[in-house]
Amino acid sequence: MNTLLLLLLFLVVLMLLVARKDGLRNLTGLFLNFGAIFVLITMISWGFNALLLLPIFSVIILAIAIFMSADESEVTLIAFKTSIIVVLVLTLLAFFVQAIGQFQGFAPEDVDELENLSLTVGMNFSNVAIVVMVISMLGAVAESAMALTASLSEVVEQDEAMTLAQFKNQRQIISQQILGTAVNTLFFGVLGATVGLLLWFVRLNYRWADILNSKLLMAQVAAMMLGMLGILFSIWLAGYFVQVNFEKKK
């Protein structure tokens, strides 16, 4: 616990030193989103329908993450609109993925920790699995939409004589750069979180069939793939909205 508090203190100090007022605003947004997720978990544990809470808290989390990160209203509005559309589409896809994958519940690796506990908690874990997948991709979607919108808007402001062909070229270059870094960030984040589980599989001589059917691992992979699709879709859609605004101004 002392280590976590020390790391949190370092984070706060460095963000204030680097970004000053903007860092304080981003920290505020981070703590607000932490509170929103805590409230979501608490309400689900109280028996509220997880699928009814999901769209409400998704909008709240996206709004905090985007509007607390920048002052420019045009940039934040485009990023927010993009994120809402992308999350809505991927939520529908999450239902399809969950129906096929059946990632809900507990895995055999959880038996030792759960053998003395009651599993009759009266909760639909299939809905919880969908909530986990959607919440896991919110940050990636918002970050990608915000990064592309802000970058393209800055390029347009720096060159008022830019033509539509030049804009499309800049859009393609920036999209490729953001896509590469965002996808790699998401991939290595999931890989780092599952290294211990992968070592468990290797040391216990799991077969490839057992690994590919592991509920713990495949749930992480499914969330990662949805996040990557969200990054790709949000980059394309945000670029489209910025281009429409650019054409109107011209």
N, C-alpha and C positions, 0 to 999 in steps of 0.2 A: 504493500500500500504506500509506503514511504517513497518507493521508486516511482510509482505512478504520479504521485503528487509532485515529485521533483521534475519529472518529464513535463507535466502540465505547466509548472512554473516556468521552465525553459521555453516552452511554446509561447506562453503569454508574453514573456519578456522580449523574445526575439520578434514576435509579430508587432509589438508596440515599437520596438527600435527600428524595424525595417519599414513598416507602413504607417506608423503613428496613428493618426485619426482613422484612416481606412482599416488599419489593423484592429483597432478597438471595435469598429463596426462589424468586421468579419468575425471577431471573437464573440460578439454579442449574438450574431446570427448562428454561430456554431452552437452556443449554449441553448439558444431557443429551439434549434432543431433537435438537440439532445433531449430537451424537455418534451417536445412534441412526440418523439419516438417513445419516451418513457410513458407518456399519457396513453399512447396507442396500445402499448403492451399491457398496461394496467386495465384499460377498458376491455380488451380482448379476454384477459384473465377473469374479469367480472361477468363474462357471458355475453357481451355485446357481439353482434354479427360482424365478423372480421371483414367480410366483403363490402359491407355498408360503410365501415370506418375507413377502408382503404382509399377510396377516391377523395374523401374529405381531407385526410391527413397527407395524402400525396400532394394535393394542391397547396396545403399549408407549408409543407417542407420545401416544395419548389419555390414558392413565393418568398420564403425567408432566405433561401440559398441564393436566389437571383437578385432580389431587390435590395438585399443587404450587402451586396458585393460591388455595386456601382451606382453612380449618381445619374448617368445619362438615361433619361426616360425612354428614348427611342430604342436604345440598345437593349435595355432590360425588358421592355414590352415585347420586342421580337423574340428574345431568348425565352421569355415566359410562355408566349403563345406556342413557340416551337416545342418546348418541353411538355406542355399539356397534351398536345396532339400526339407526340411520340409515346408518352407514357400511356395514353389511352389505347393506342394501337397495340403496344407491347403487353398491356394488361390482358387484352383479349388473347394474345399469343400465349401468355403465361397459363391461362386456363387450358389451352390445347396441350401445352407441354406437360402440365400437371396431370391431365387426363391420361396421357400416354405413359409418362415416367413413373407416376405414383410415388412421389418423393416424400410423402407425409409420414409422420410417425417416427419411430425410433429404429435404429439399425442394430444388428447383432453385436457390434462393438460397444453399444451402450448397456449391455445386459448387466455387467458387473456393478455399474453405478445405480441401476434401477431395480435390481432384484428384490430389494427390501422395501420398495415404494409401491404405492398403488398407482396403477395406470388408468383408473377410471376417473379421469378428470373432467369428463363431460364437455369435451371441446372437439370441434371438427378440425383435425390437423391437416386435412387437405386444403381448407381455406387458409390456414396458417402458412402452409408452404407457398401458396400463391402470394400472400402478403410479403413473405420473406424475399421472394424473387423480385417483386416489384420495388420494394423499399431498397433492395441492394443496388438497383440500377438508377435510382433517382439522381444520385450525385454525379455519376458519369454522364447522364443525359444533360443535366443542367450545366455542367462544366463545359461540355463540348459545344452546346448551343451558345453559351455566353462567350466562349473563347473565339468562335468563328465570327459571331456578330460584332463583337468589339474590334477584332482585327480588321475585318472588312470595312467597318465604319471609319476606323482610323485611316485606312488607306485612301478612302474616298475623300476624307477631309484634307488630307495632305496634297491631293492632286485634283483640284476643281475642274481641270480640263480633261479628265479621264474619259475615254470613250467606252462604249459598251463592250467592245472586243477586249480592251485592256482590262476592264473590270472582270470579265469572265476568266481571263488568264490569271489574274490575281486570286480570284475565287478558287480556281483549281489548285494553284500552288499552296495557298493557305490551308485548304481543305485536306490536301495530302499530308501536310506537316502535322496538323492537329490530329488527324486520324491515326497516323503512325504512333505518335507519343501517347495519345489517350488509350489506344488499344493495348500497347505495351504496358502502360501503367496498370491497367485493369488485370491483364494476364499475370504479371509478376506479383500483384497484390494477392490474387487467388492462389498462385503457386506457393507464395510464402506462407499463406495460412494453412496449406494442406501438406507441407513438407513432412511434418510429424506423422500424419496419416499415411503418406506414401512410404515412409520408412517402416511404419508398422506393417504394411502390406508386404514389403520386400523381406523383412526379417522373419515373418511368419510364413513365407513361401506361398503367398496367395497366387492362384492361377490368374491368367489374364481375364478369363471369363468372370472370375469372382471380383476382380478389380473393376471391370467395366459394369458390373451389376451392383457395385457397392452404393448403397443409398447415400451415405455421408459424402462420398466423393462426387457422385453424379449430380447431387443437388447443388454442390458448389459449381460444377461445370455448367449446369443448366443456367444458373444465375449469371455466370460469366458470359455465356453465349448471348443471353438476353441483353446484358449490358453492352456487349460489342455491337449487337444489332441496333441498340438504342443510340450509341455513339455515331454509327454510320448514318442512320436515319436522321438524327438531329443535325448533323453537319450538312447533309444535303438540304434539309428543309429550311434551316436557318439561312443558308446561302441563297436559297430561292426567295425567301422573304426579303432579304437585303437587296437582292437584285431587282425585285419588283419595286421597292422604294426608290432605288437608284434610277430606274427607268422613268418613274413618275416625276422625279425631280428634274431629270433631263428634258 
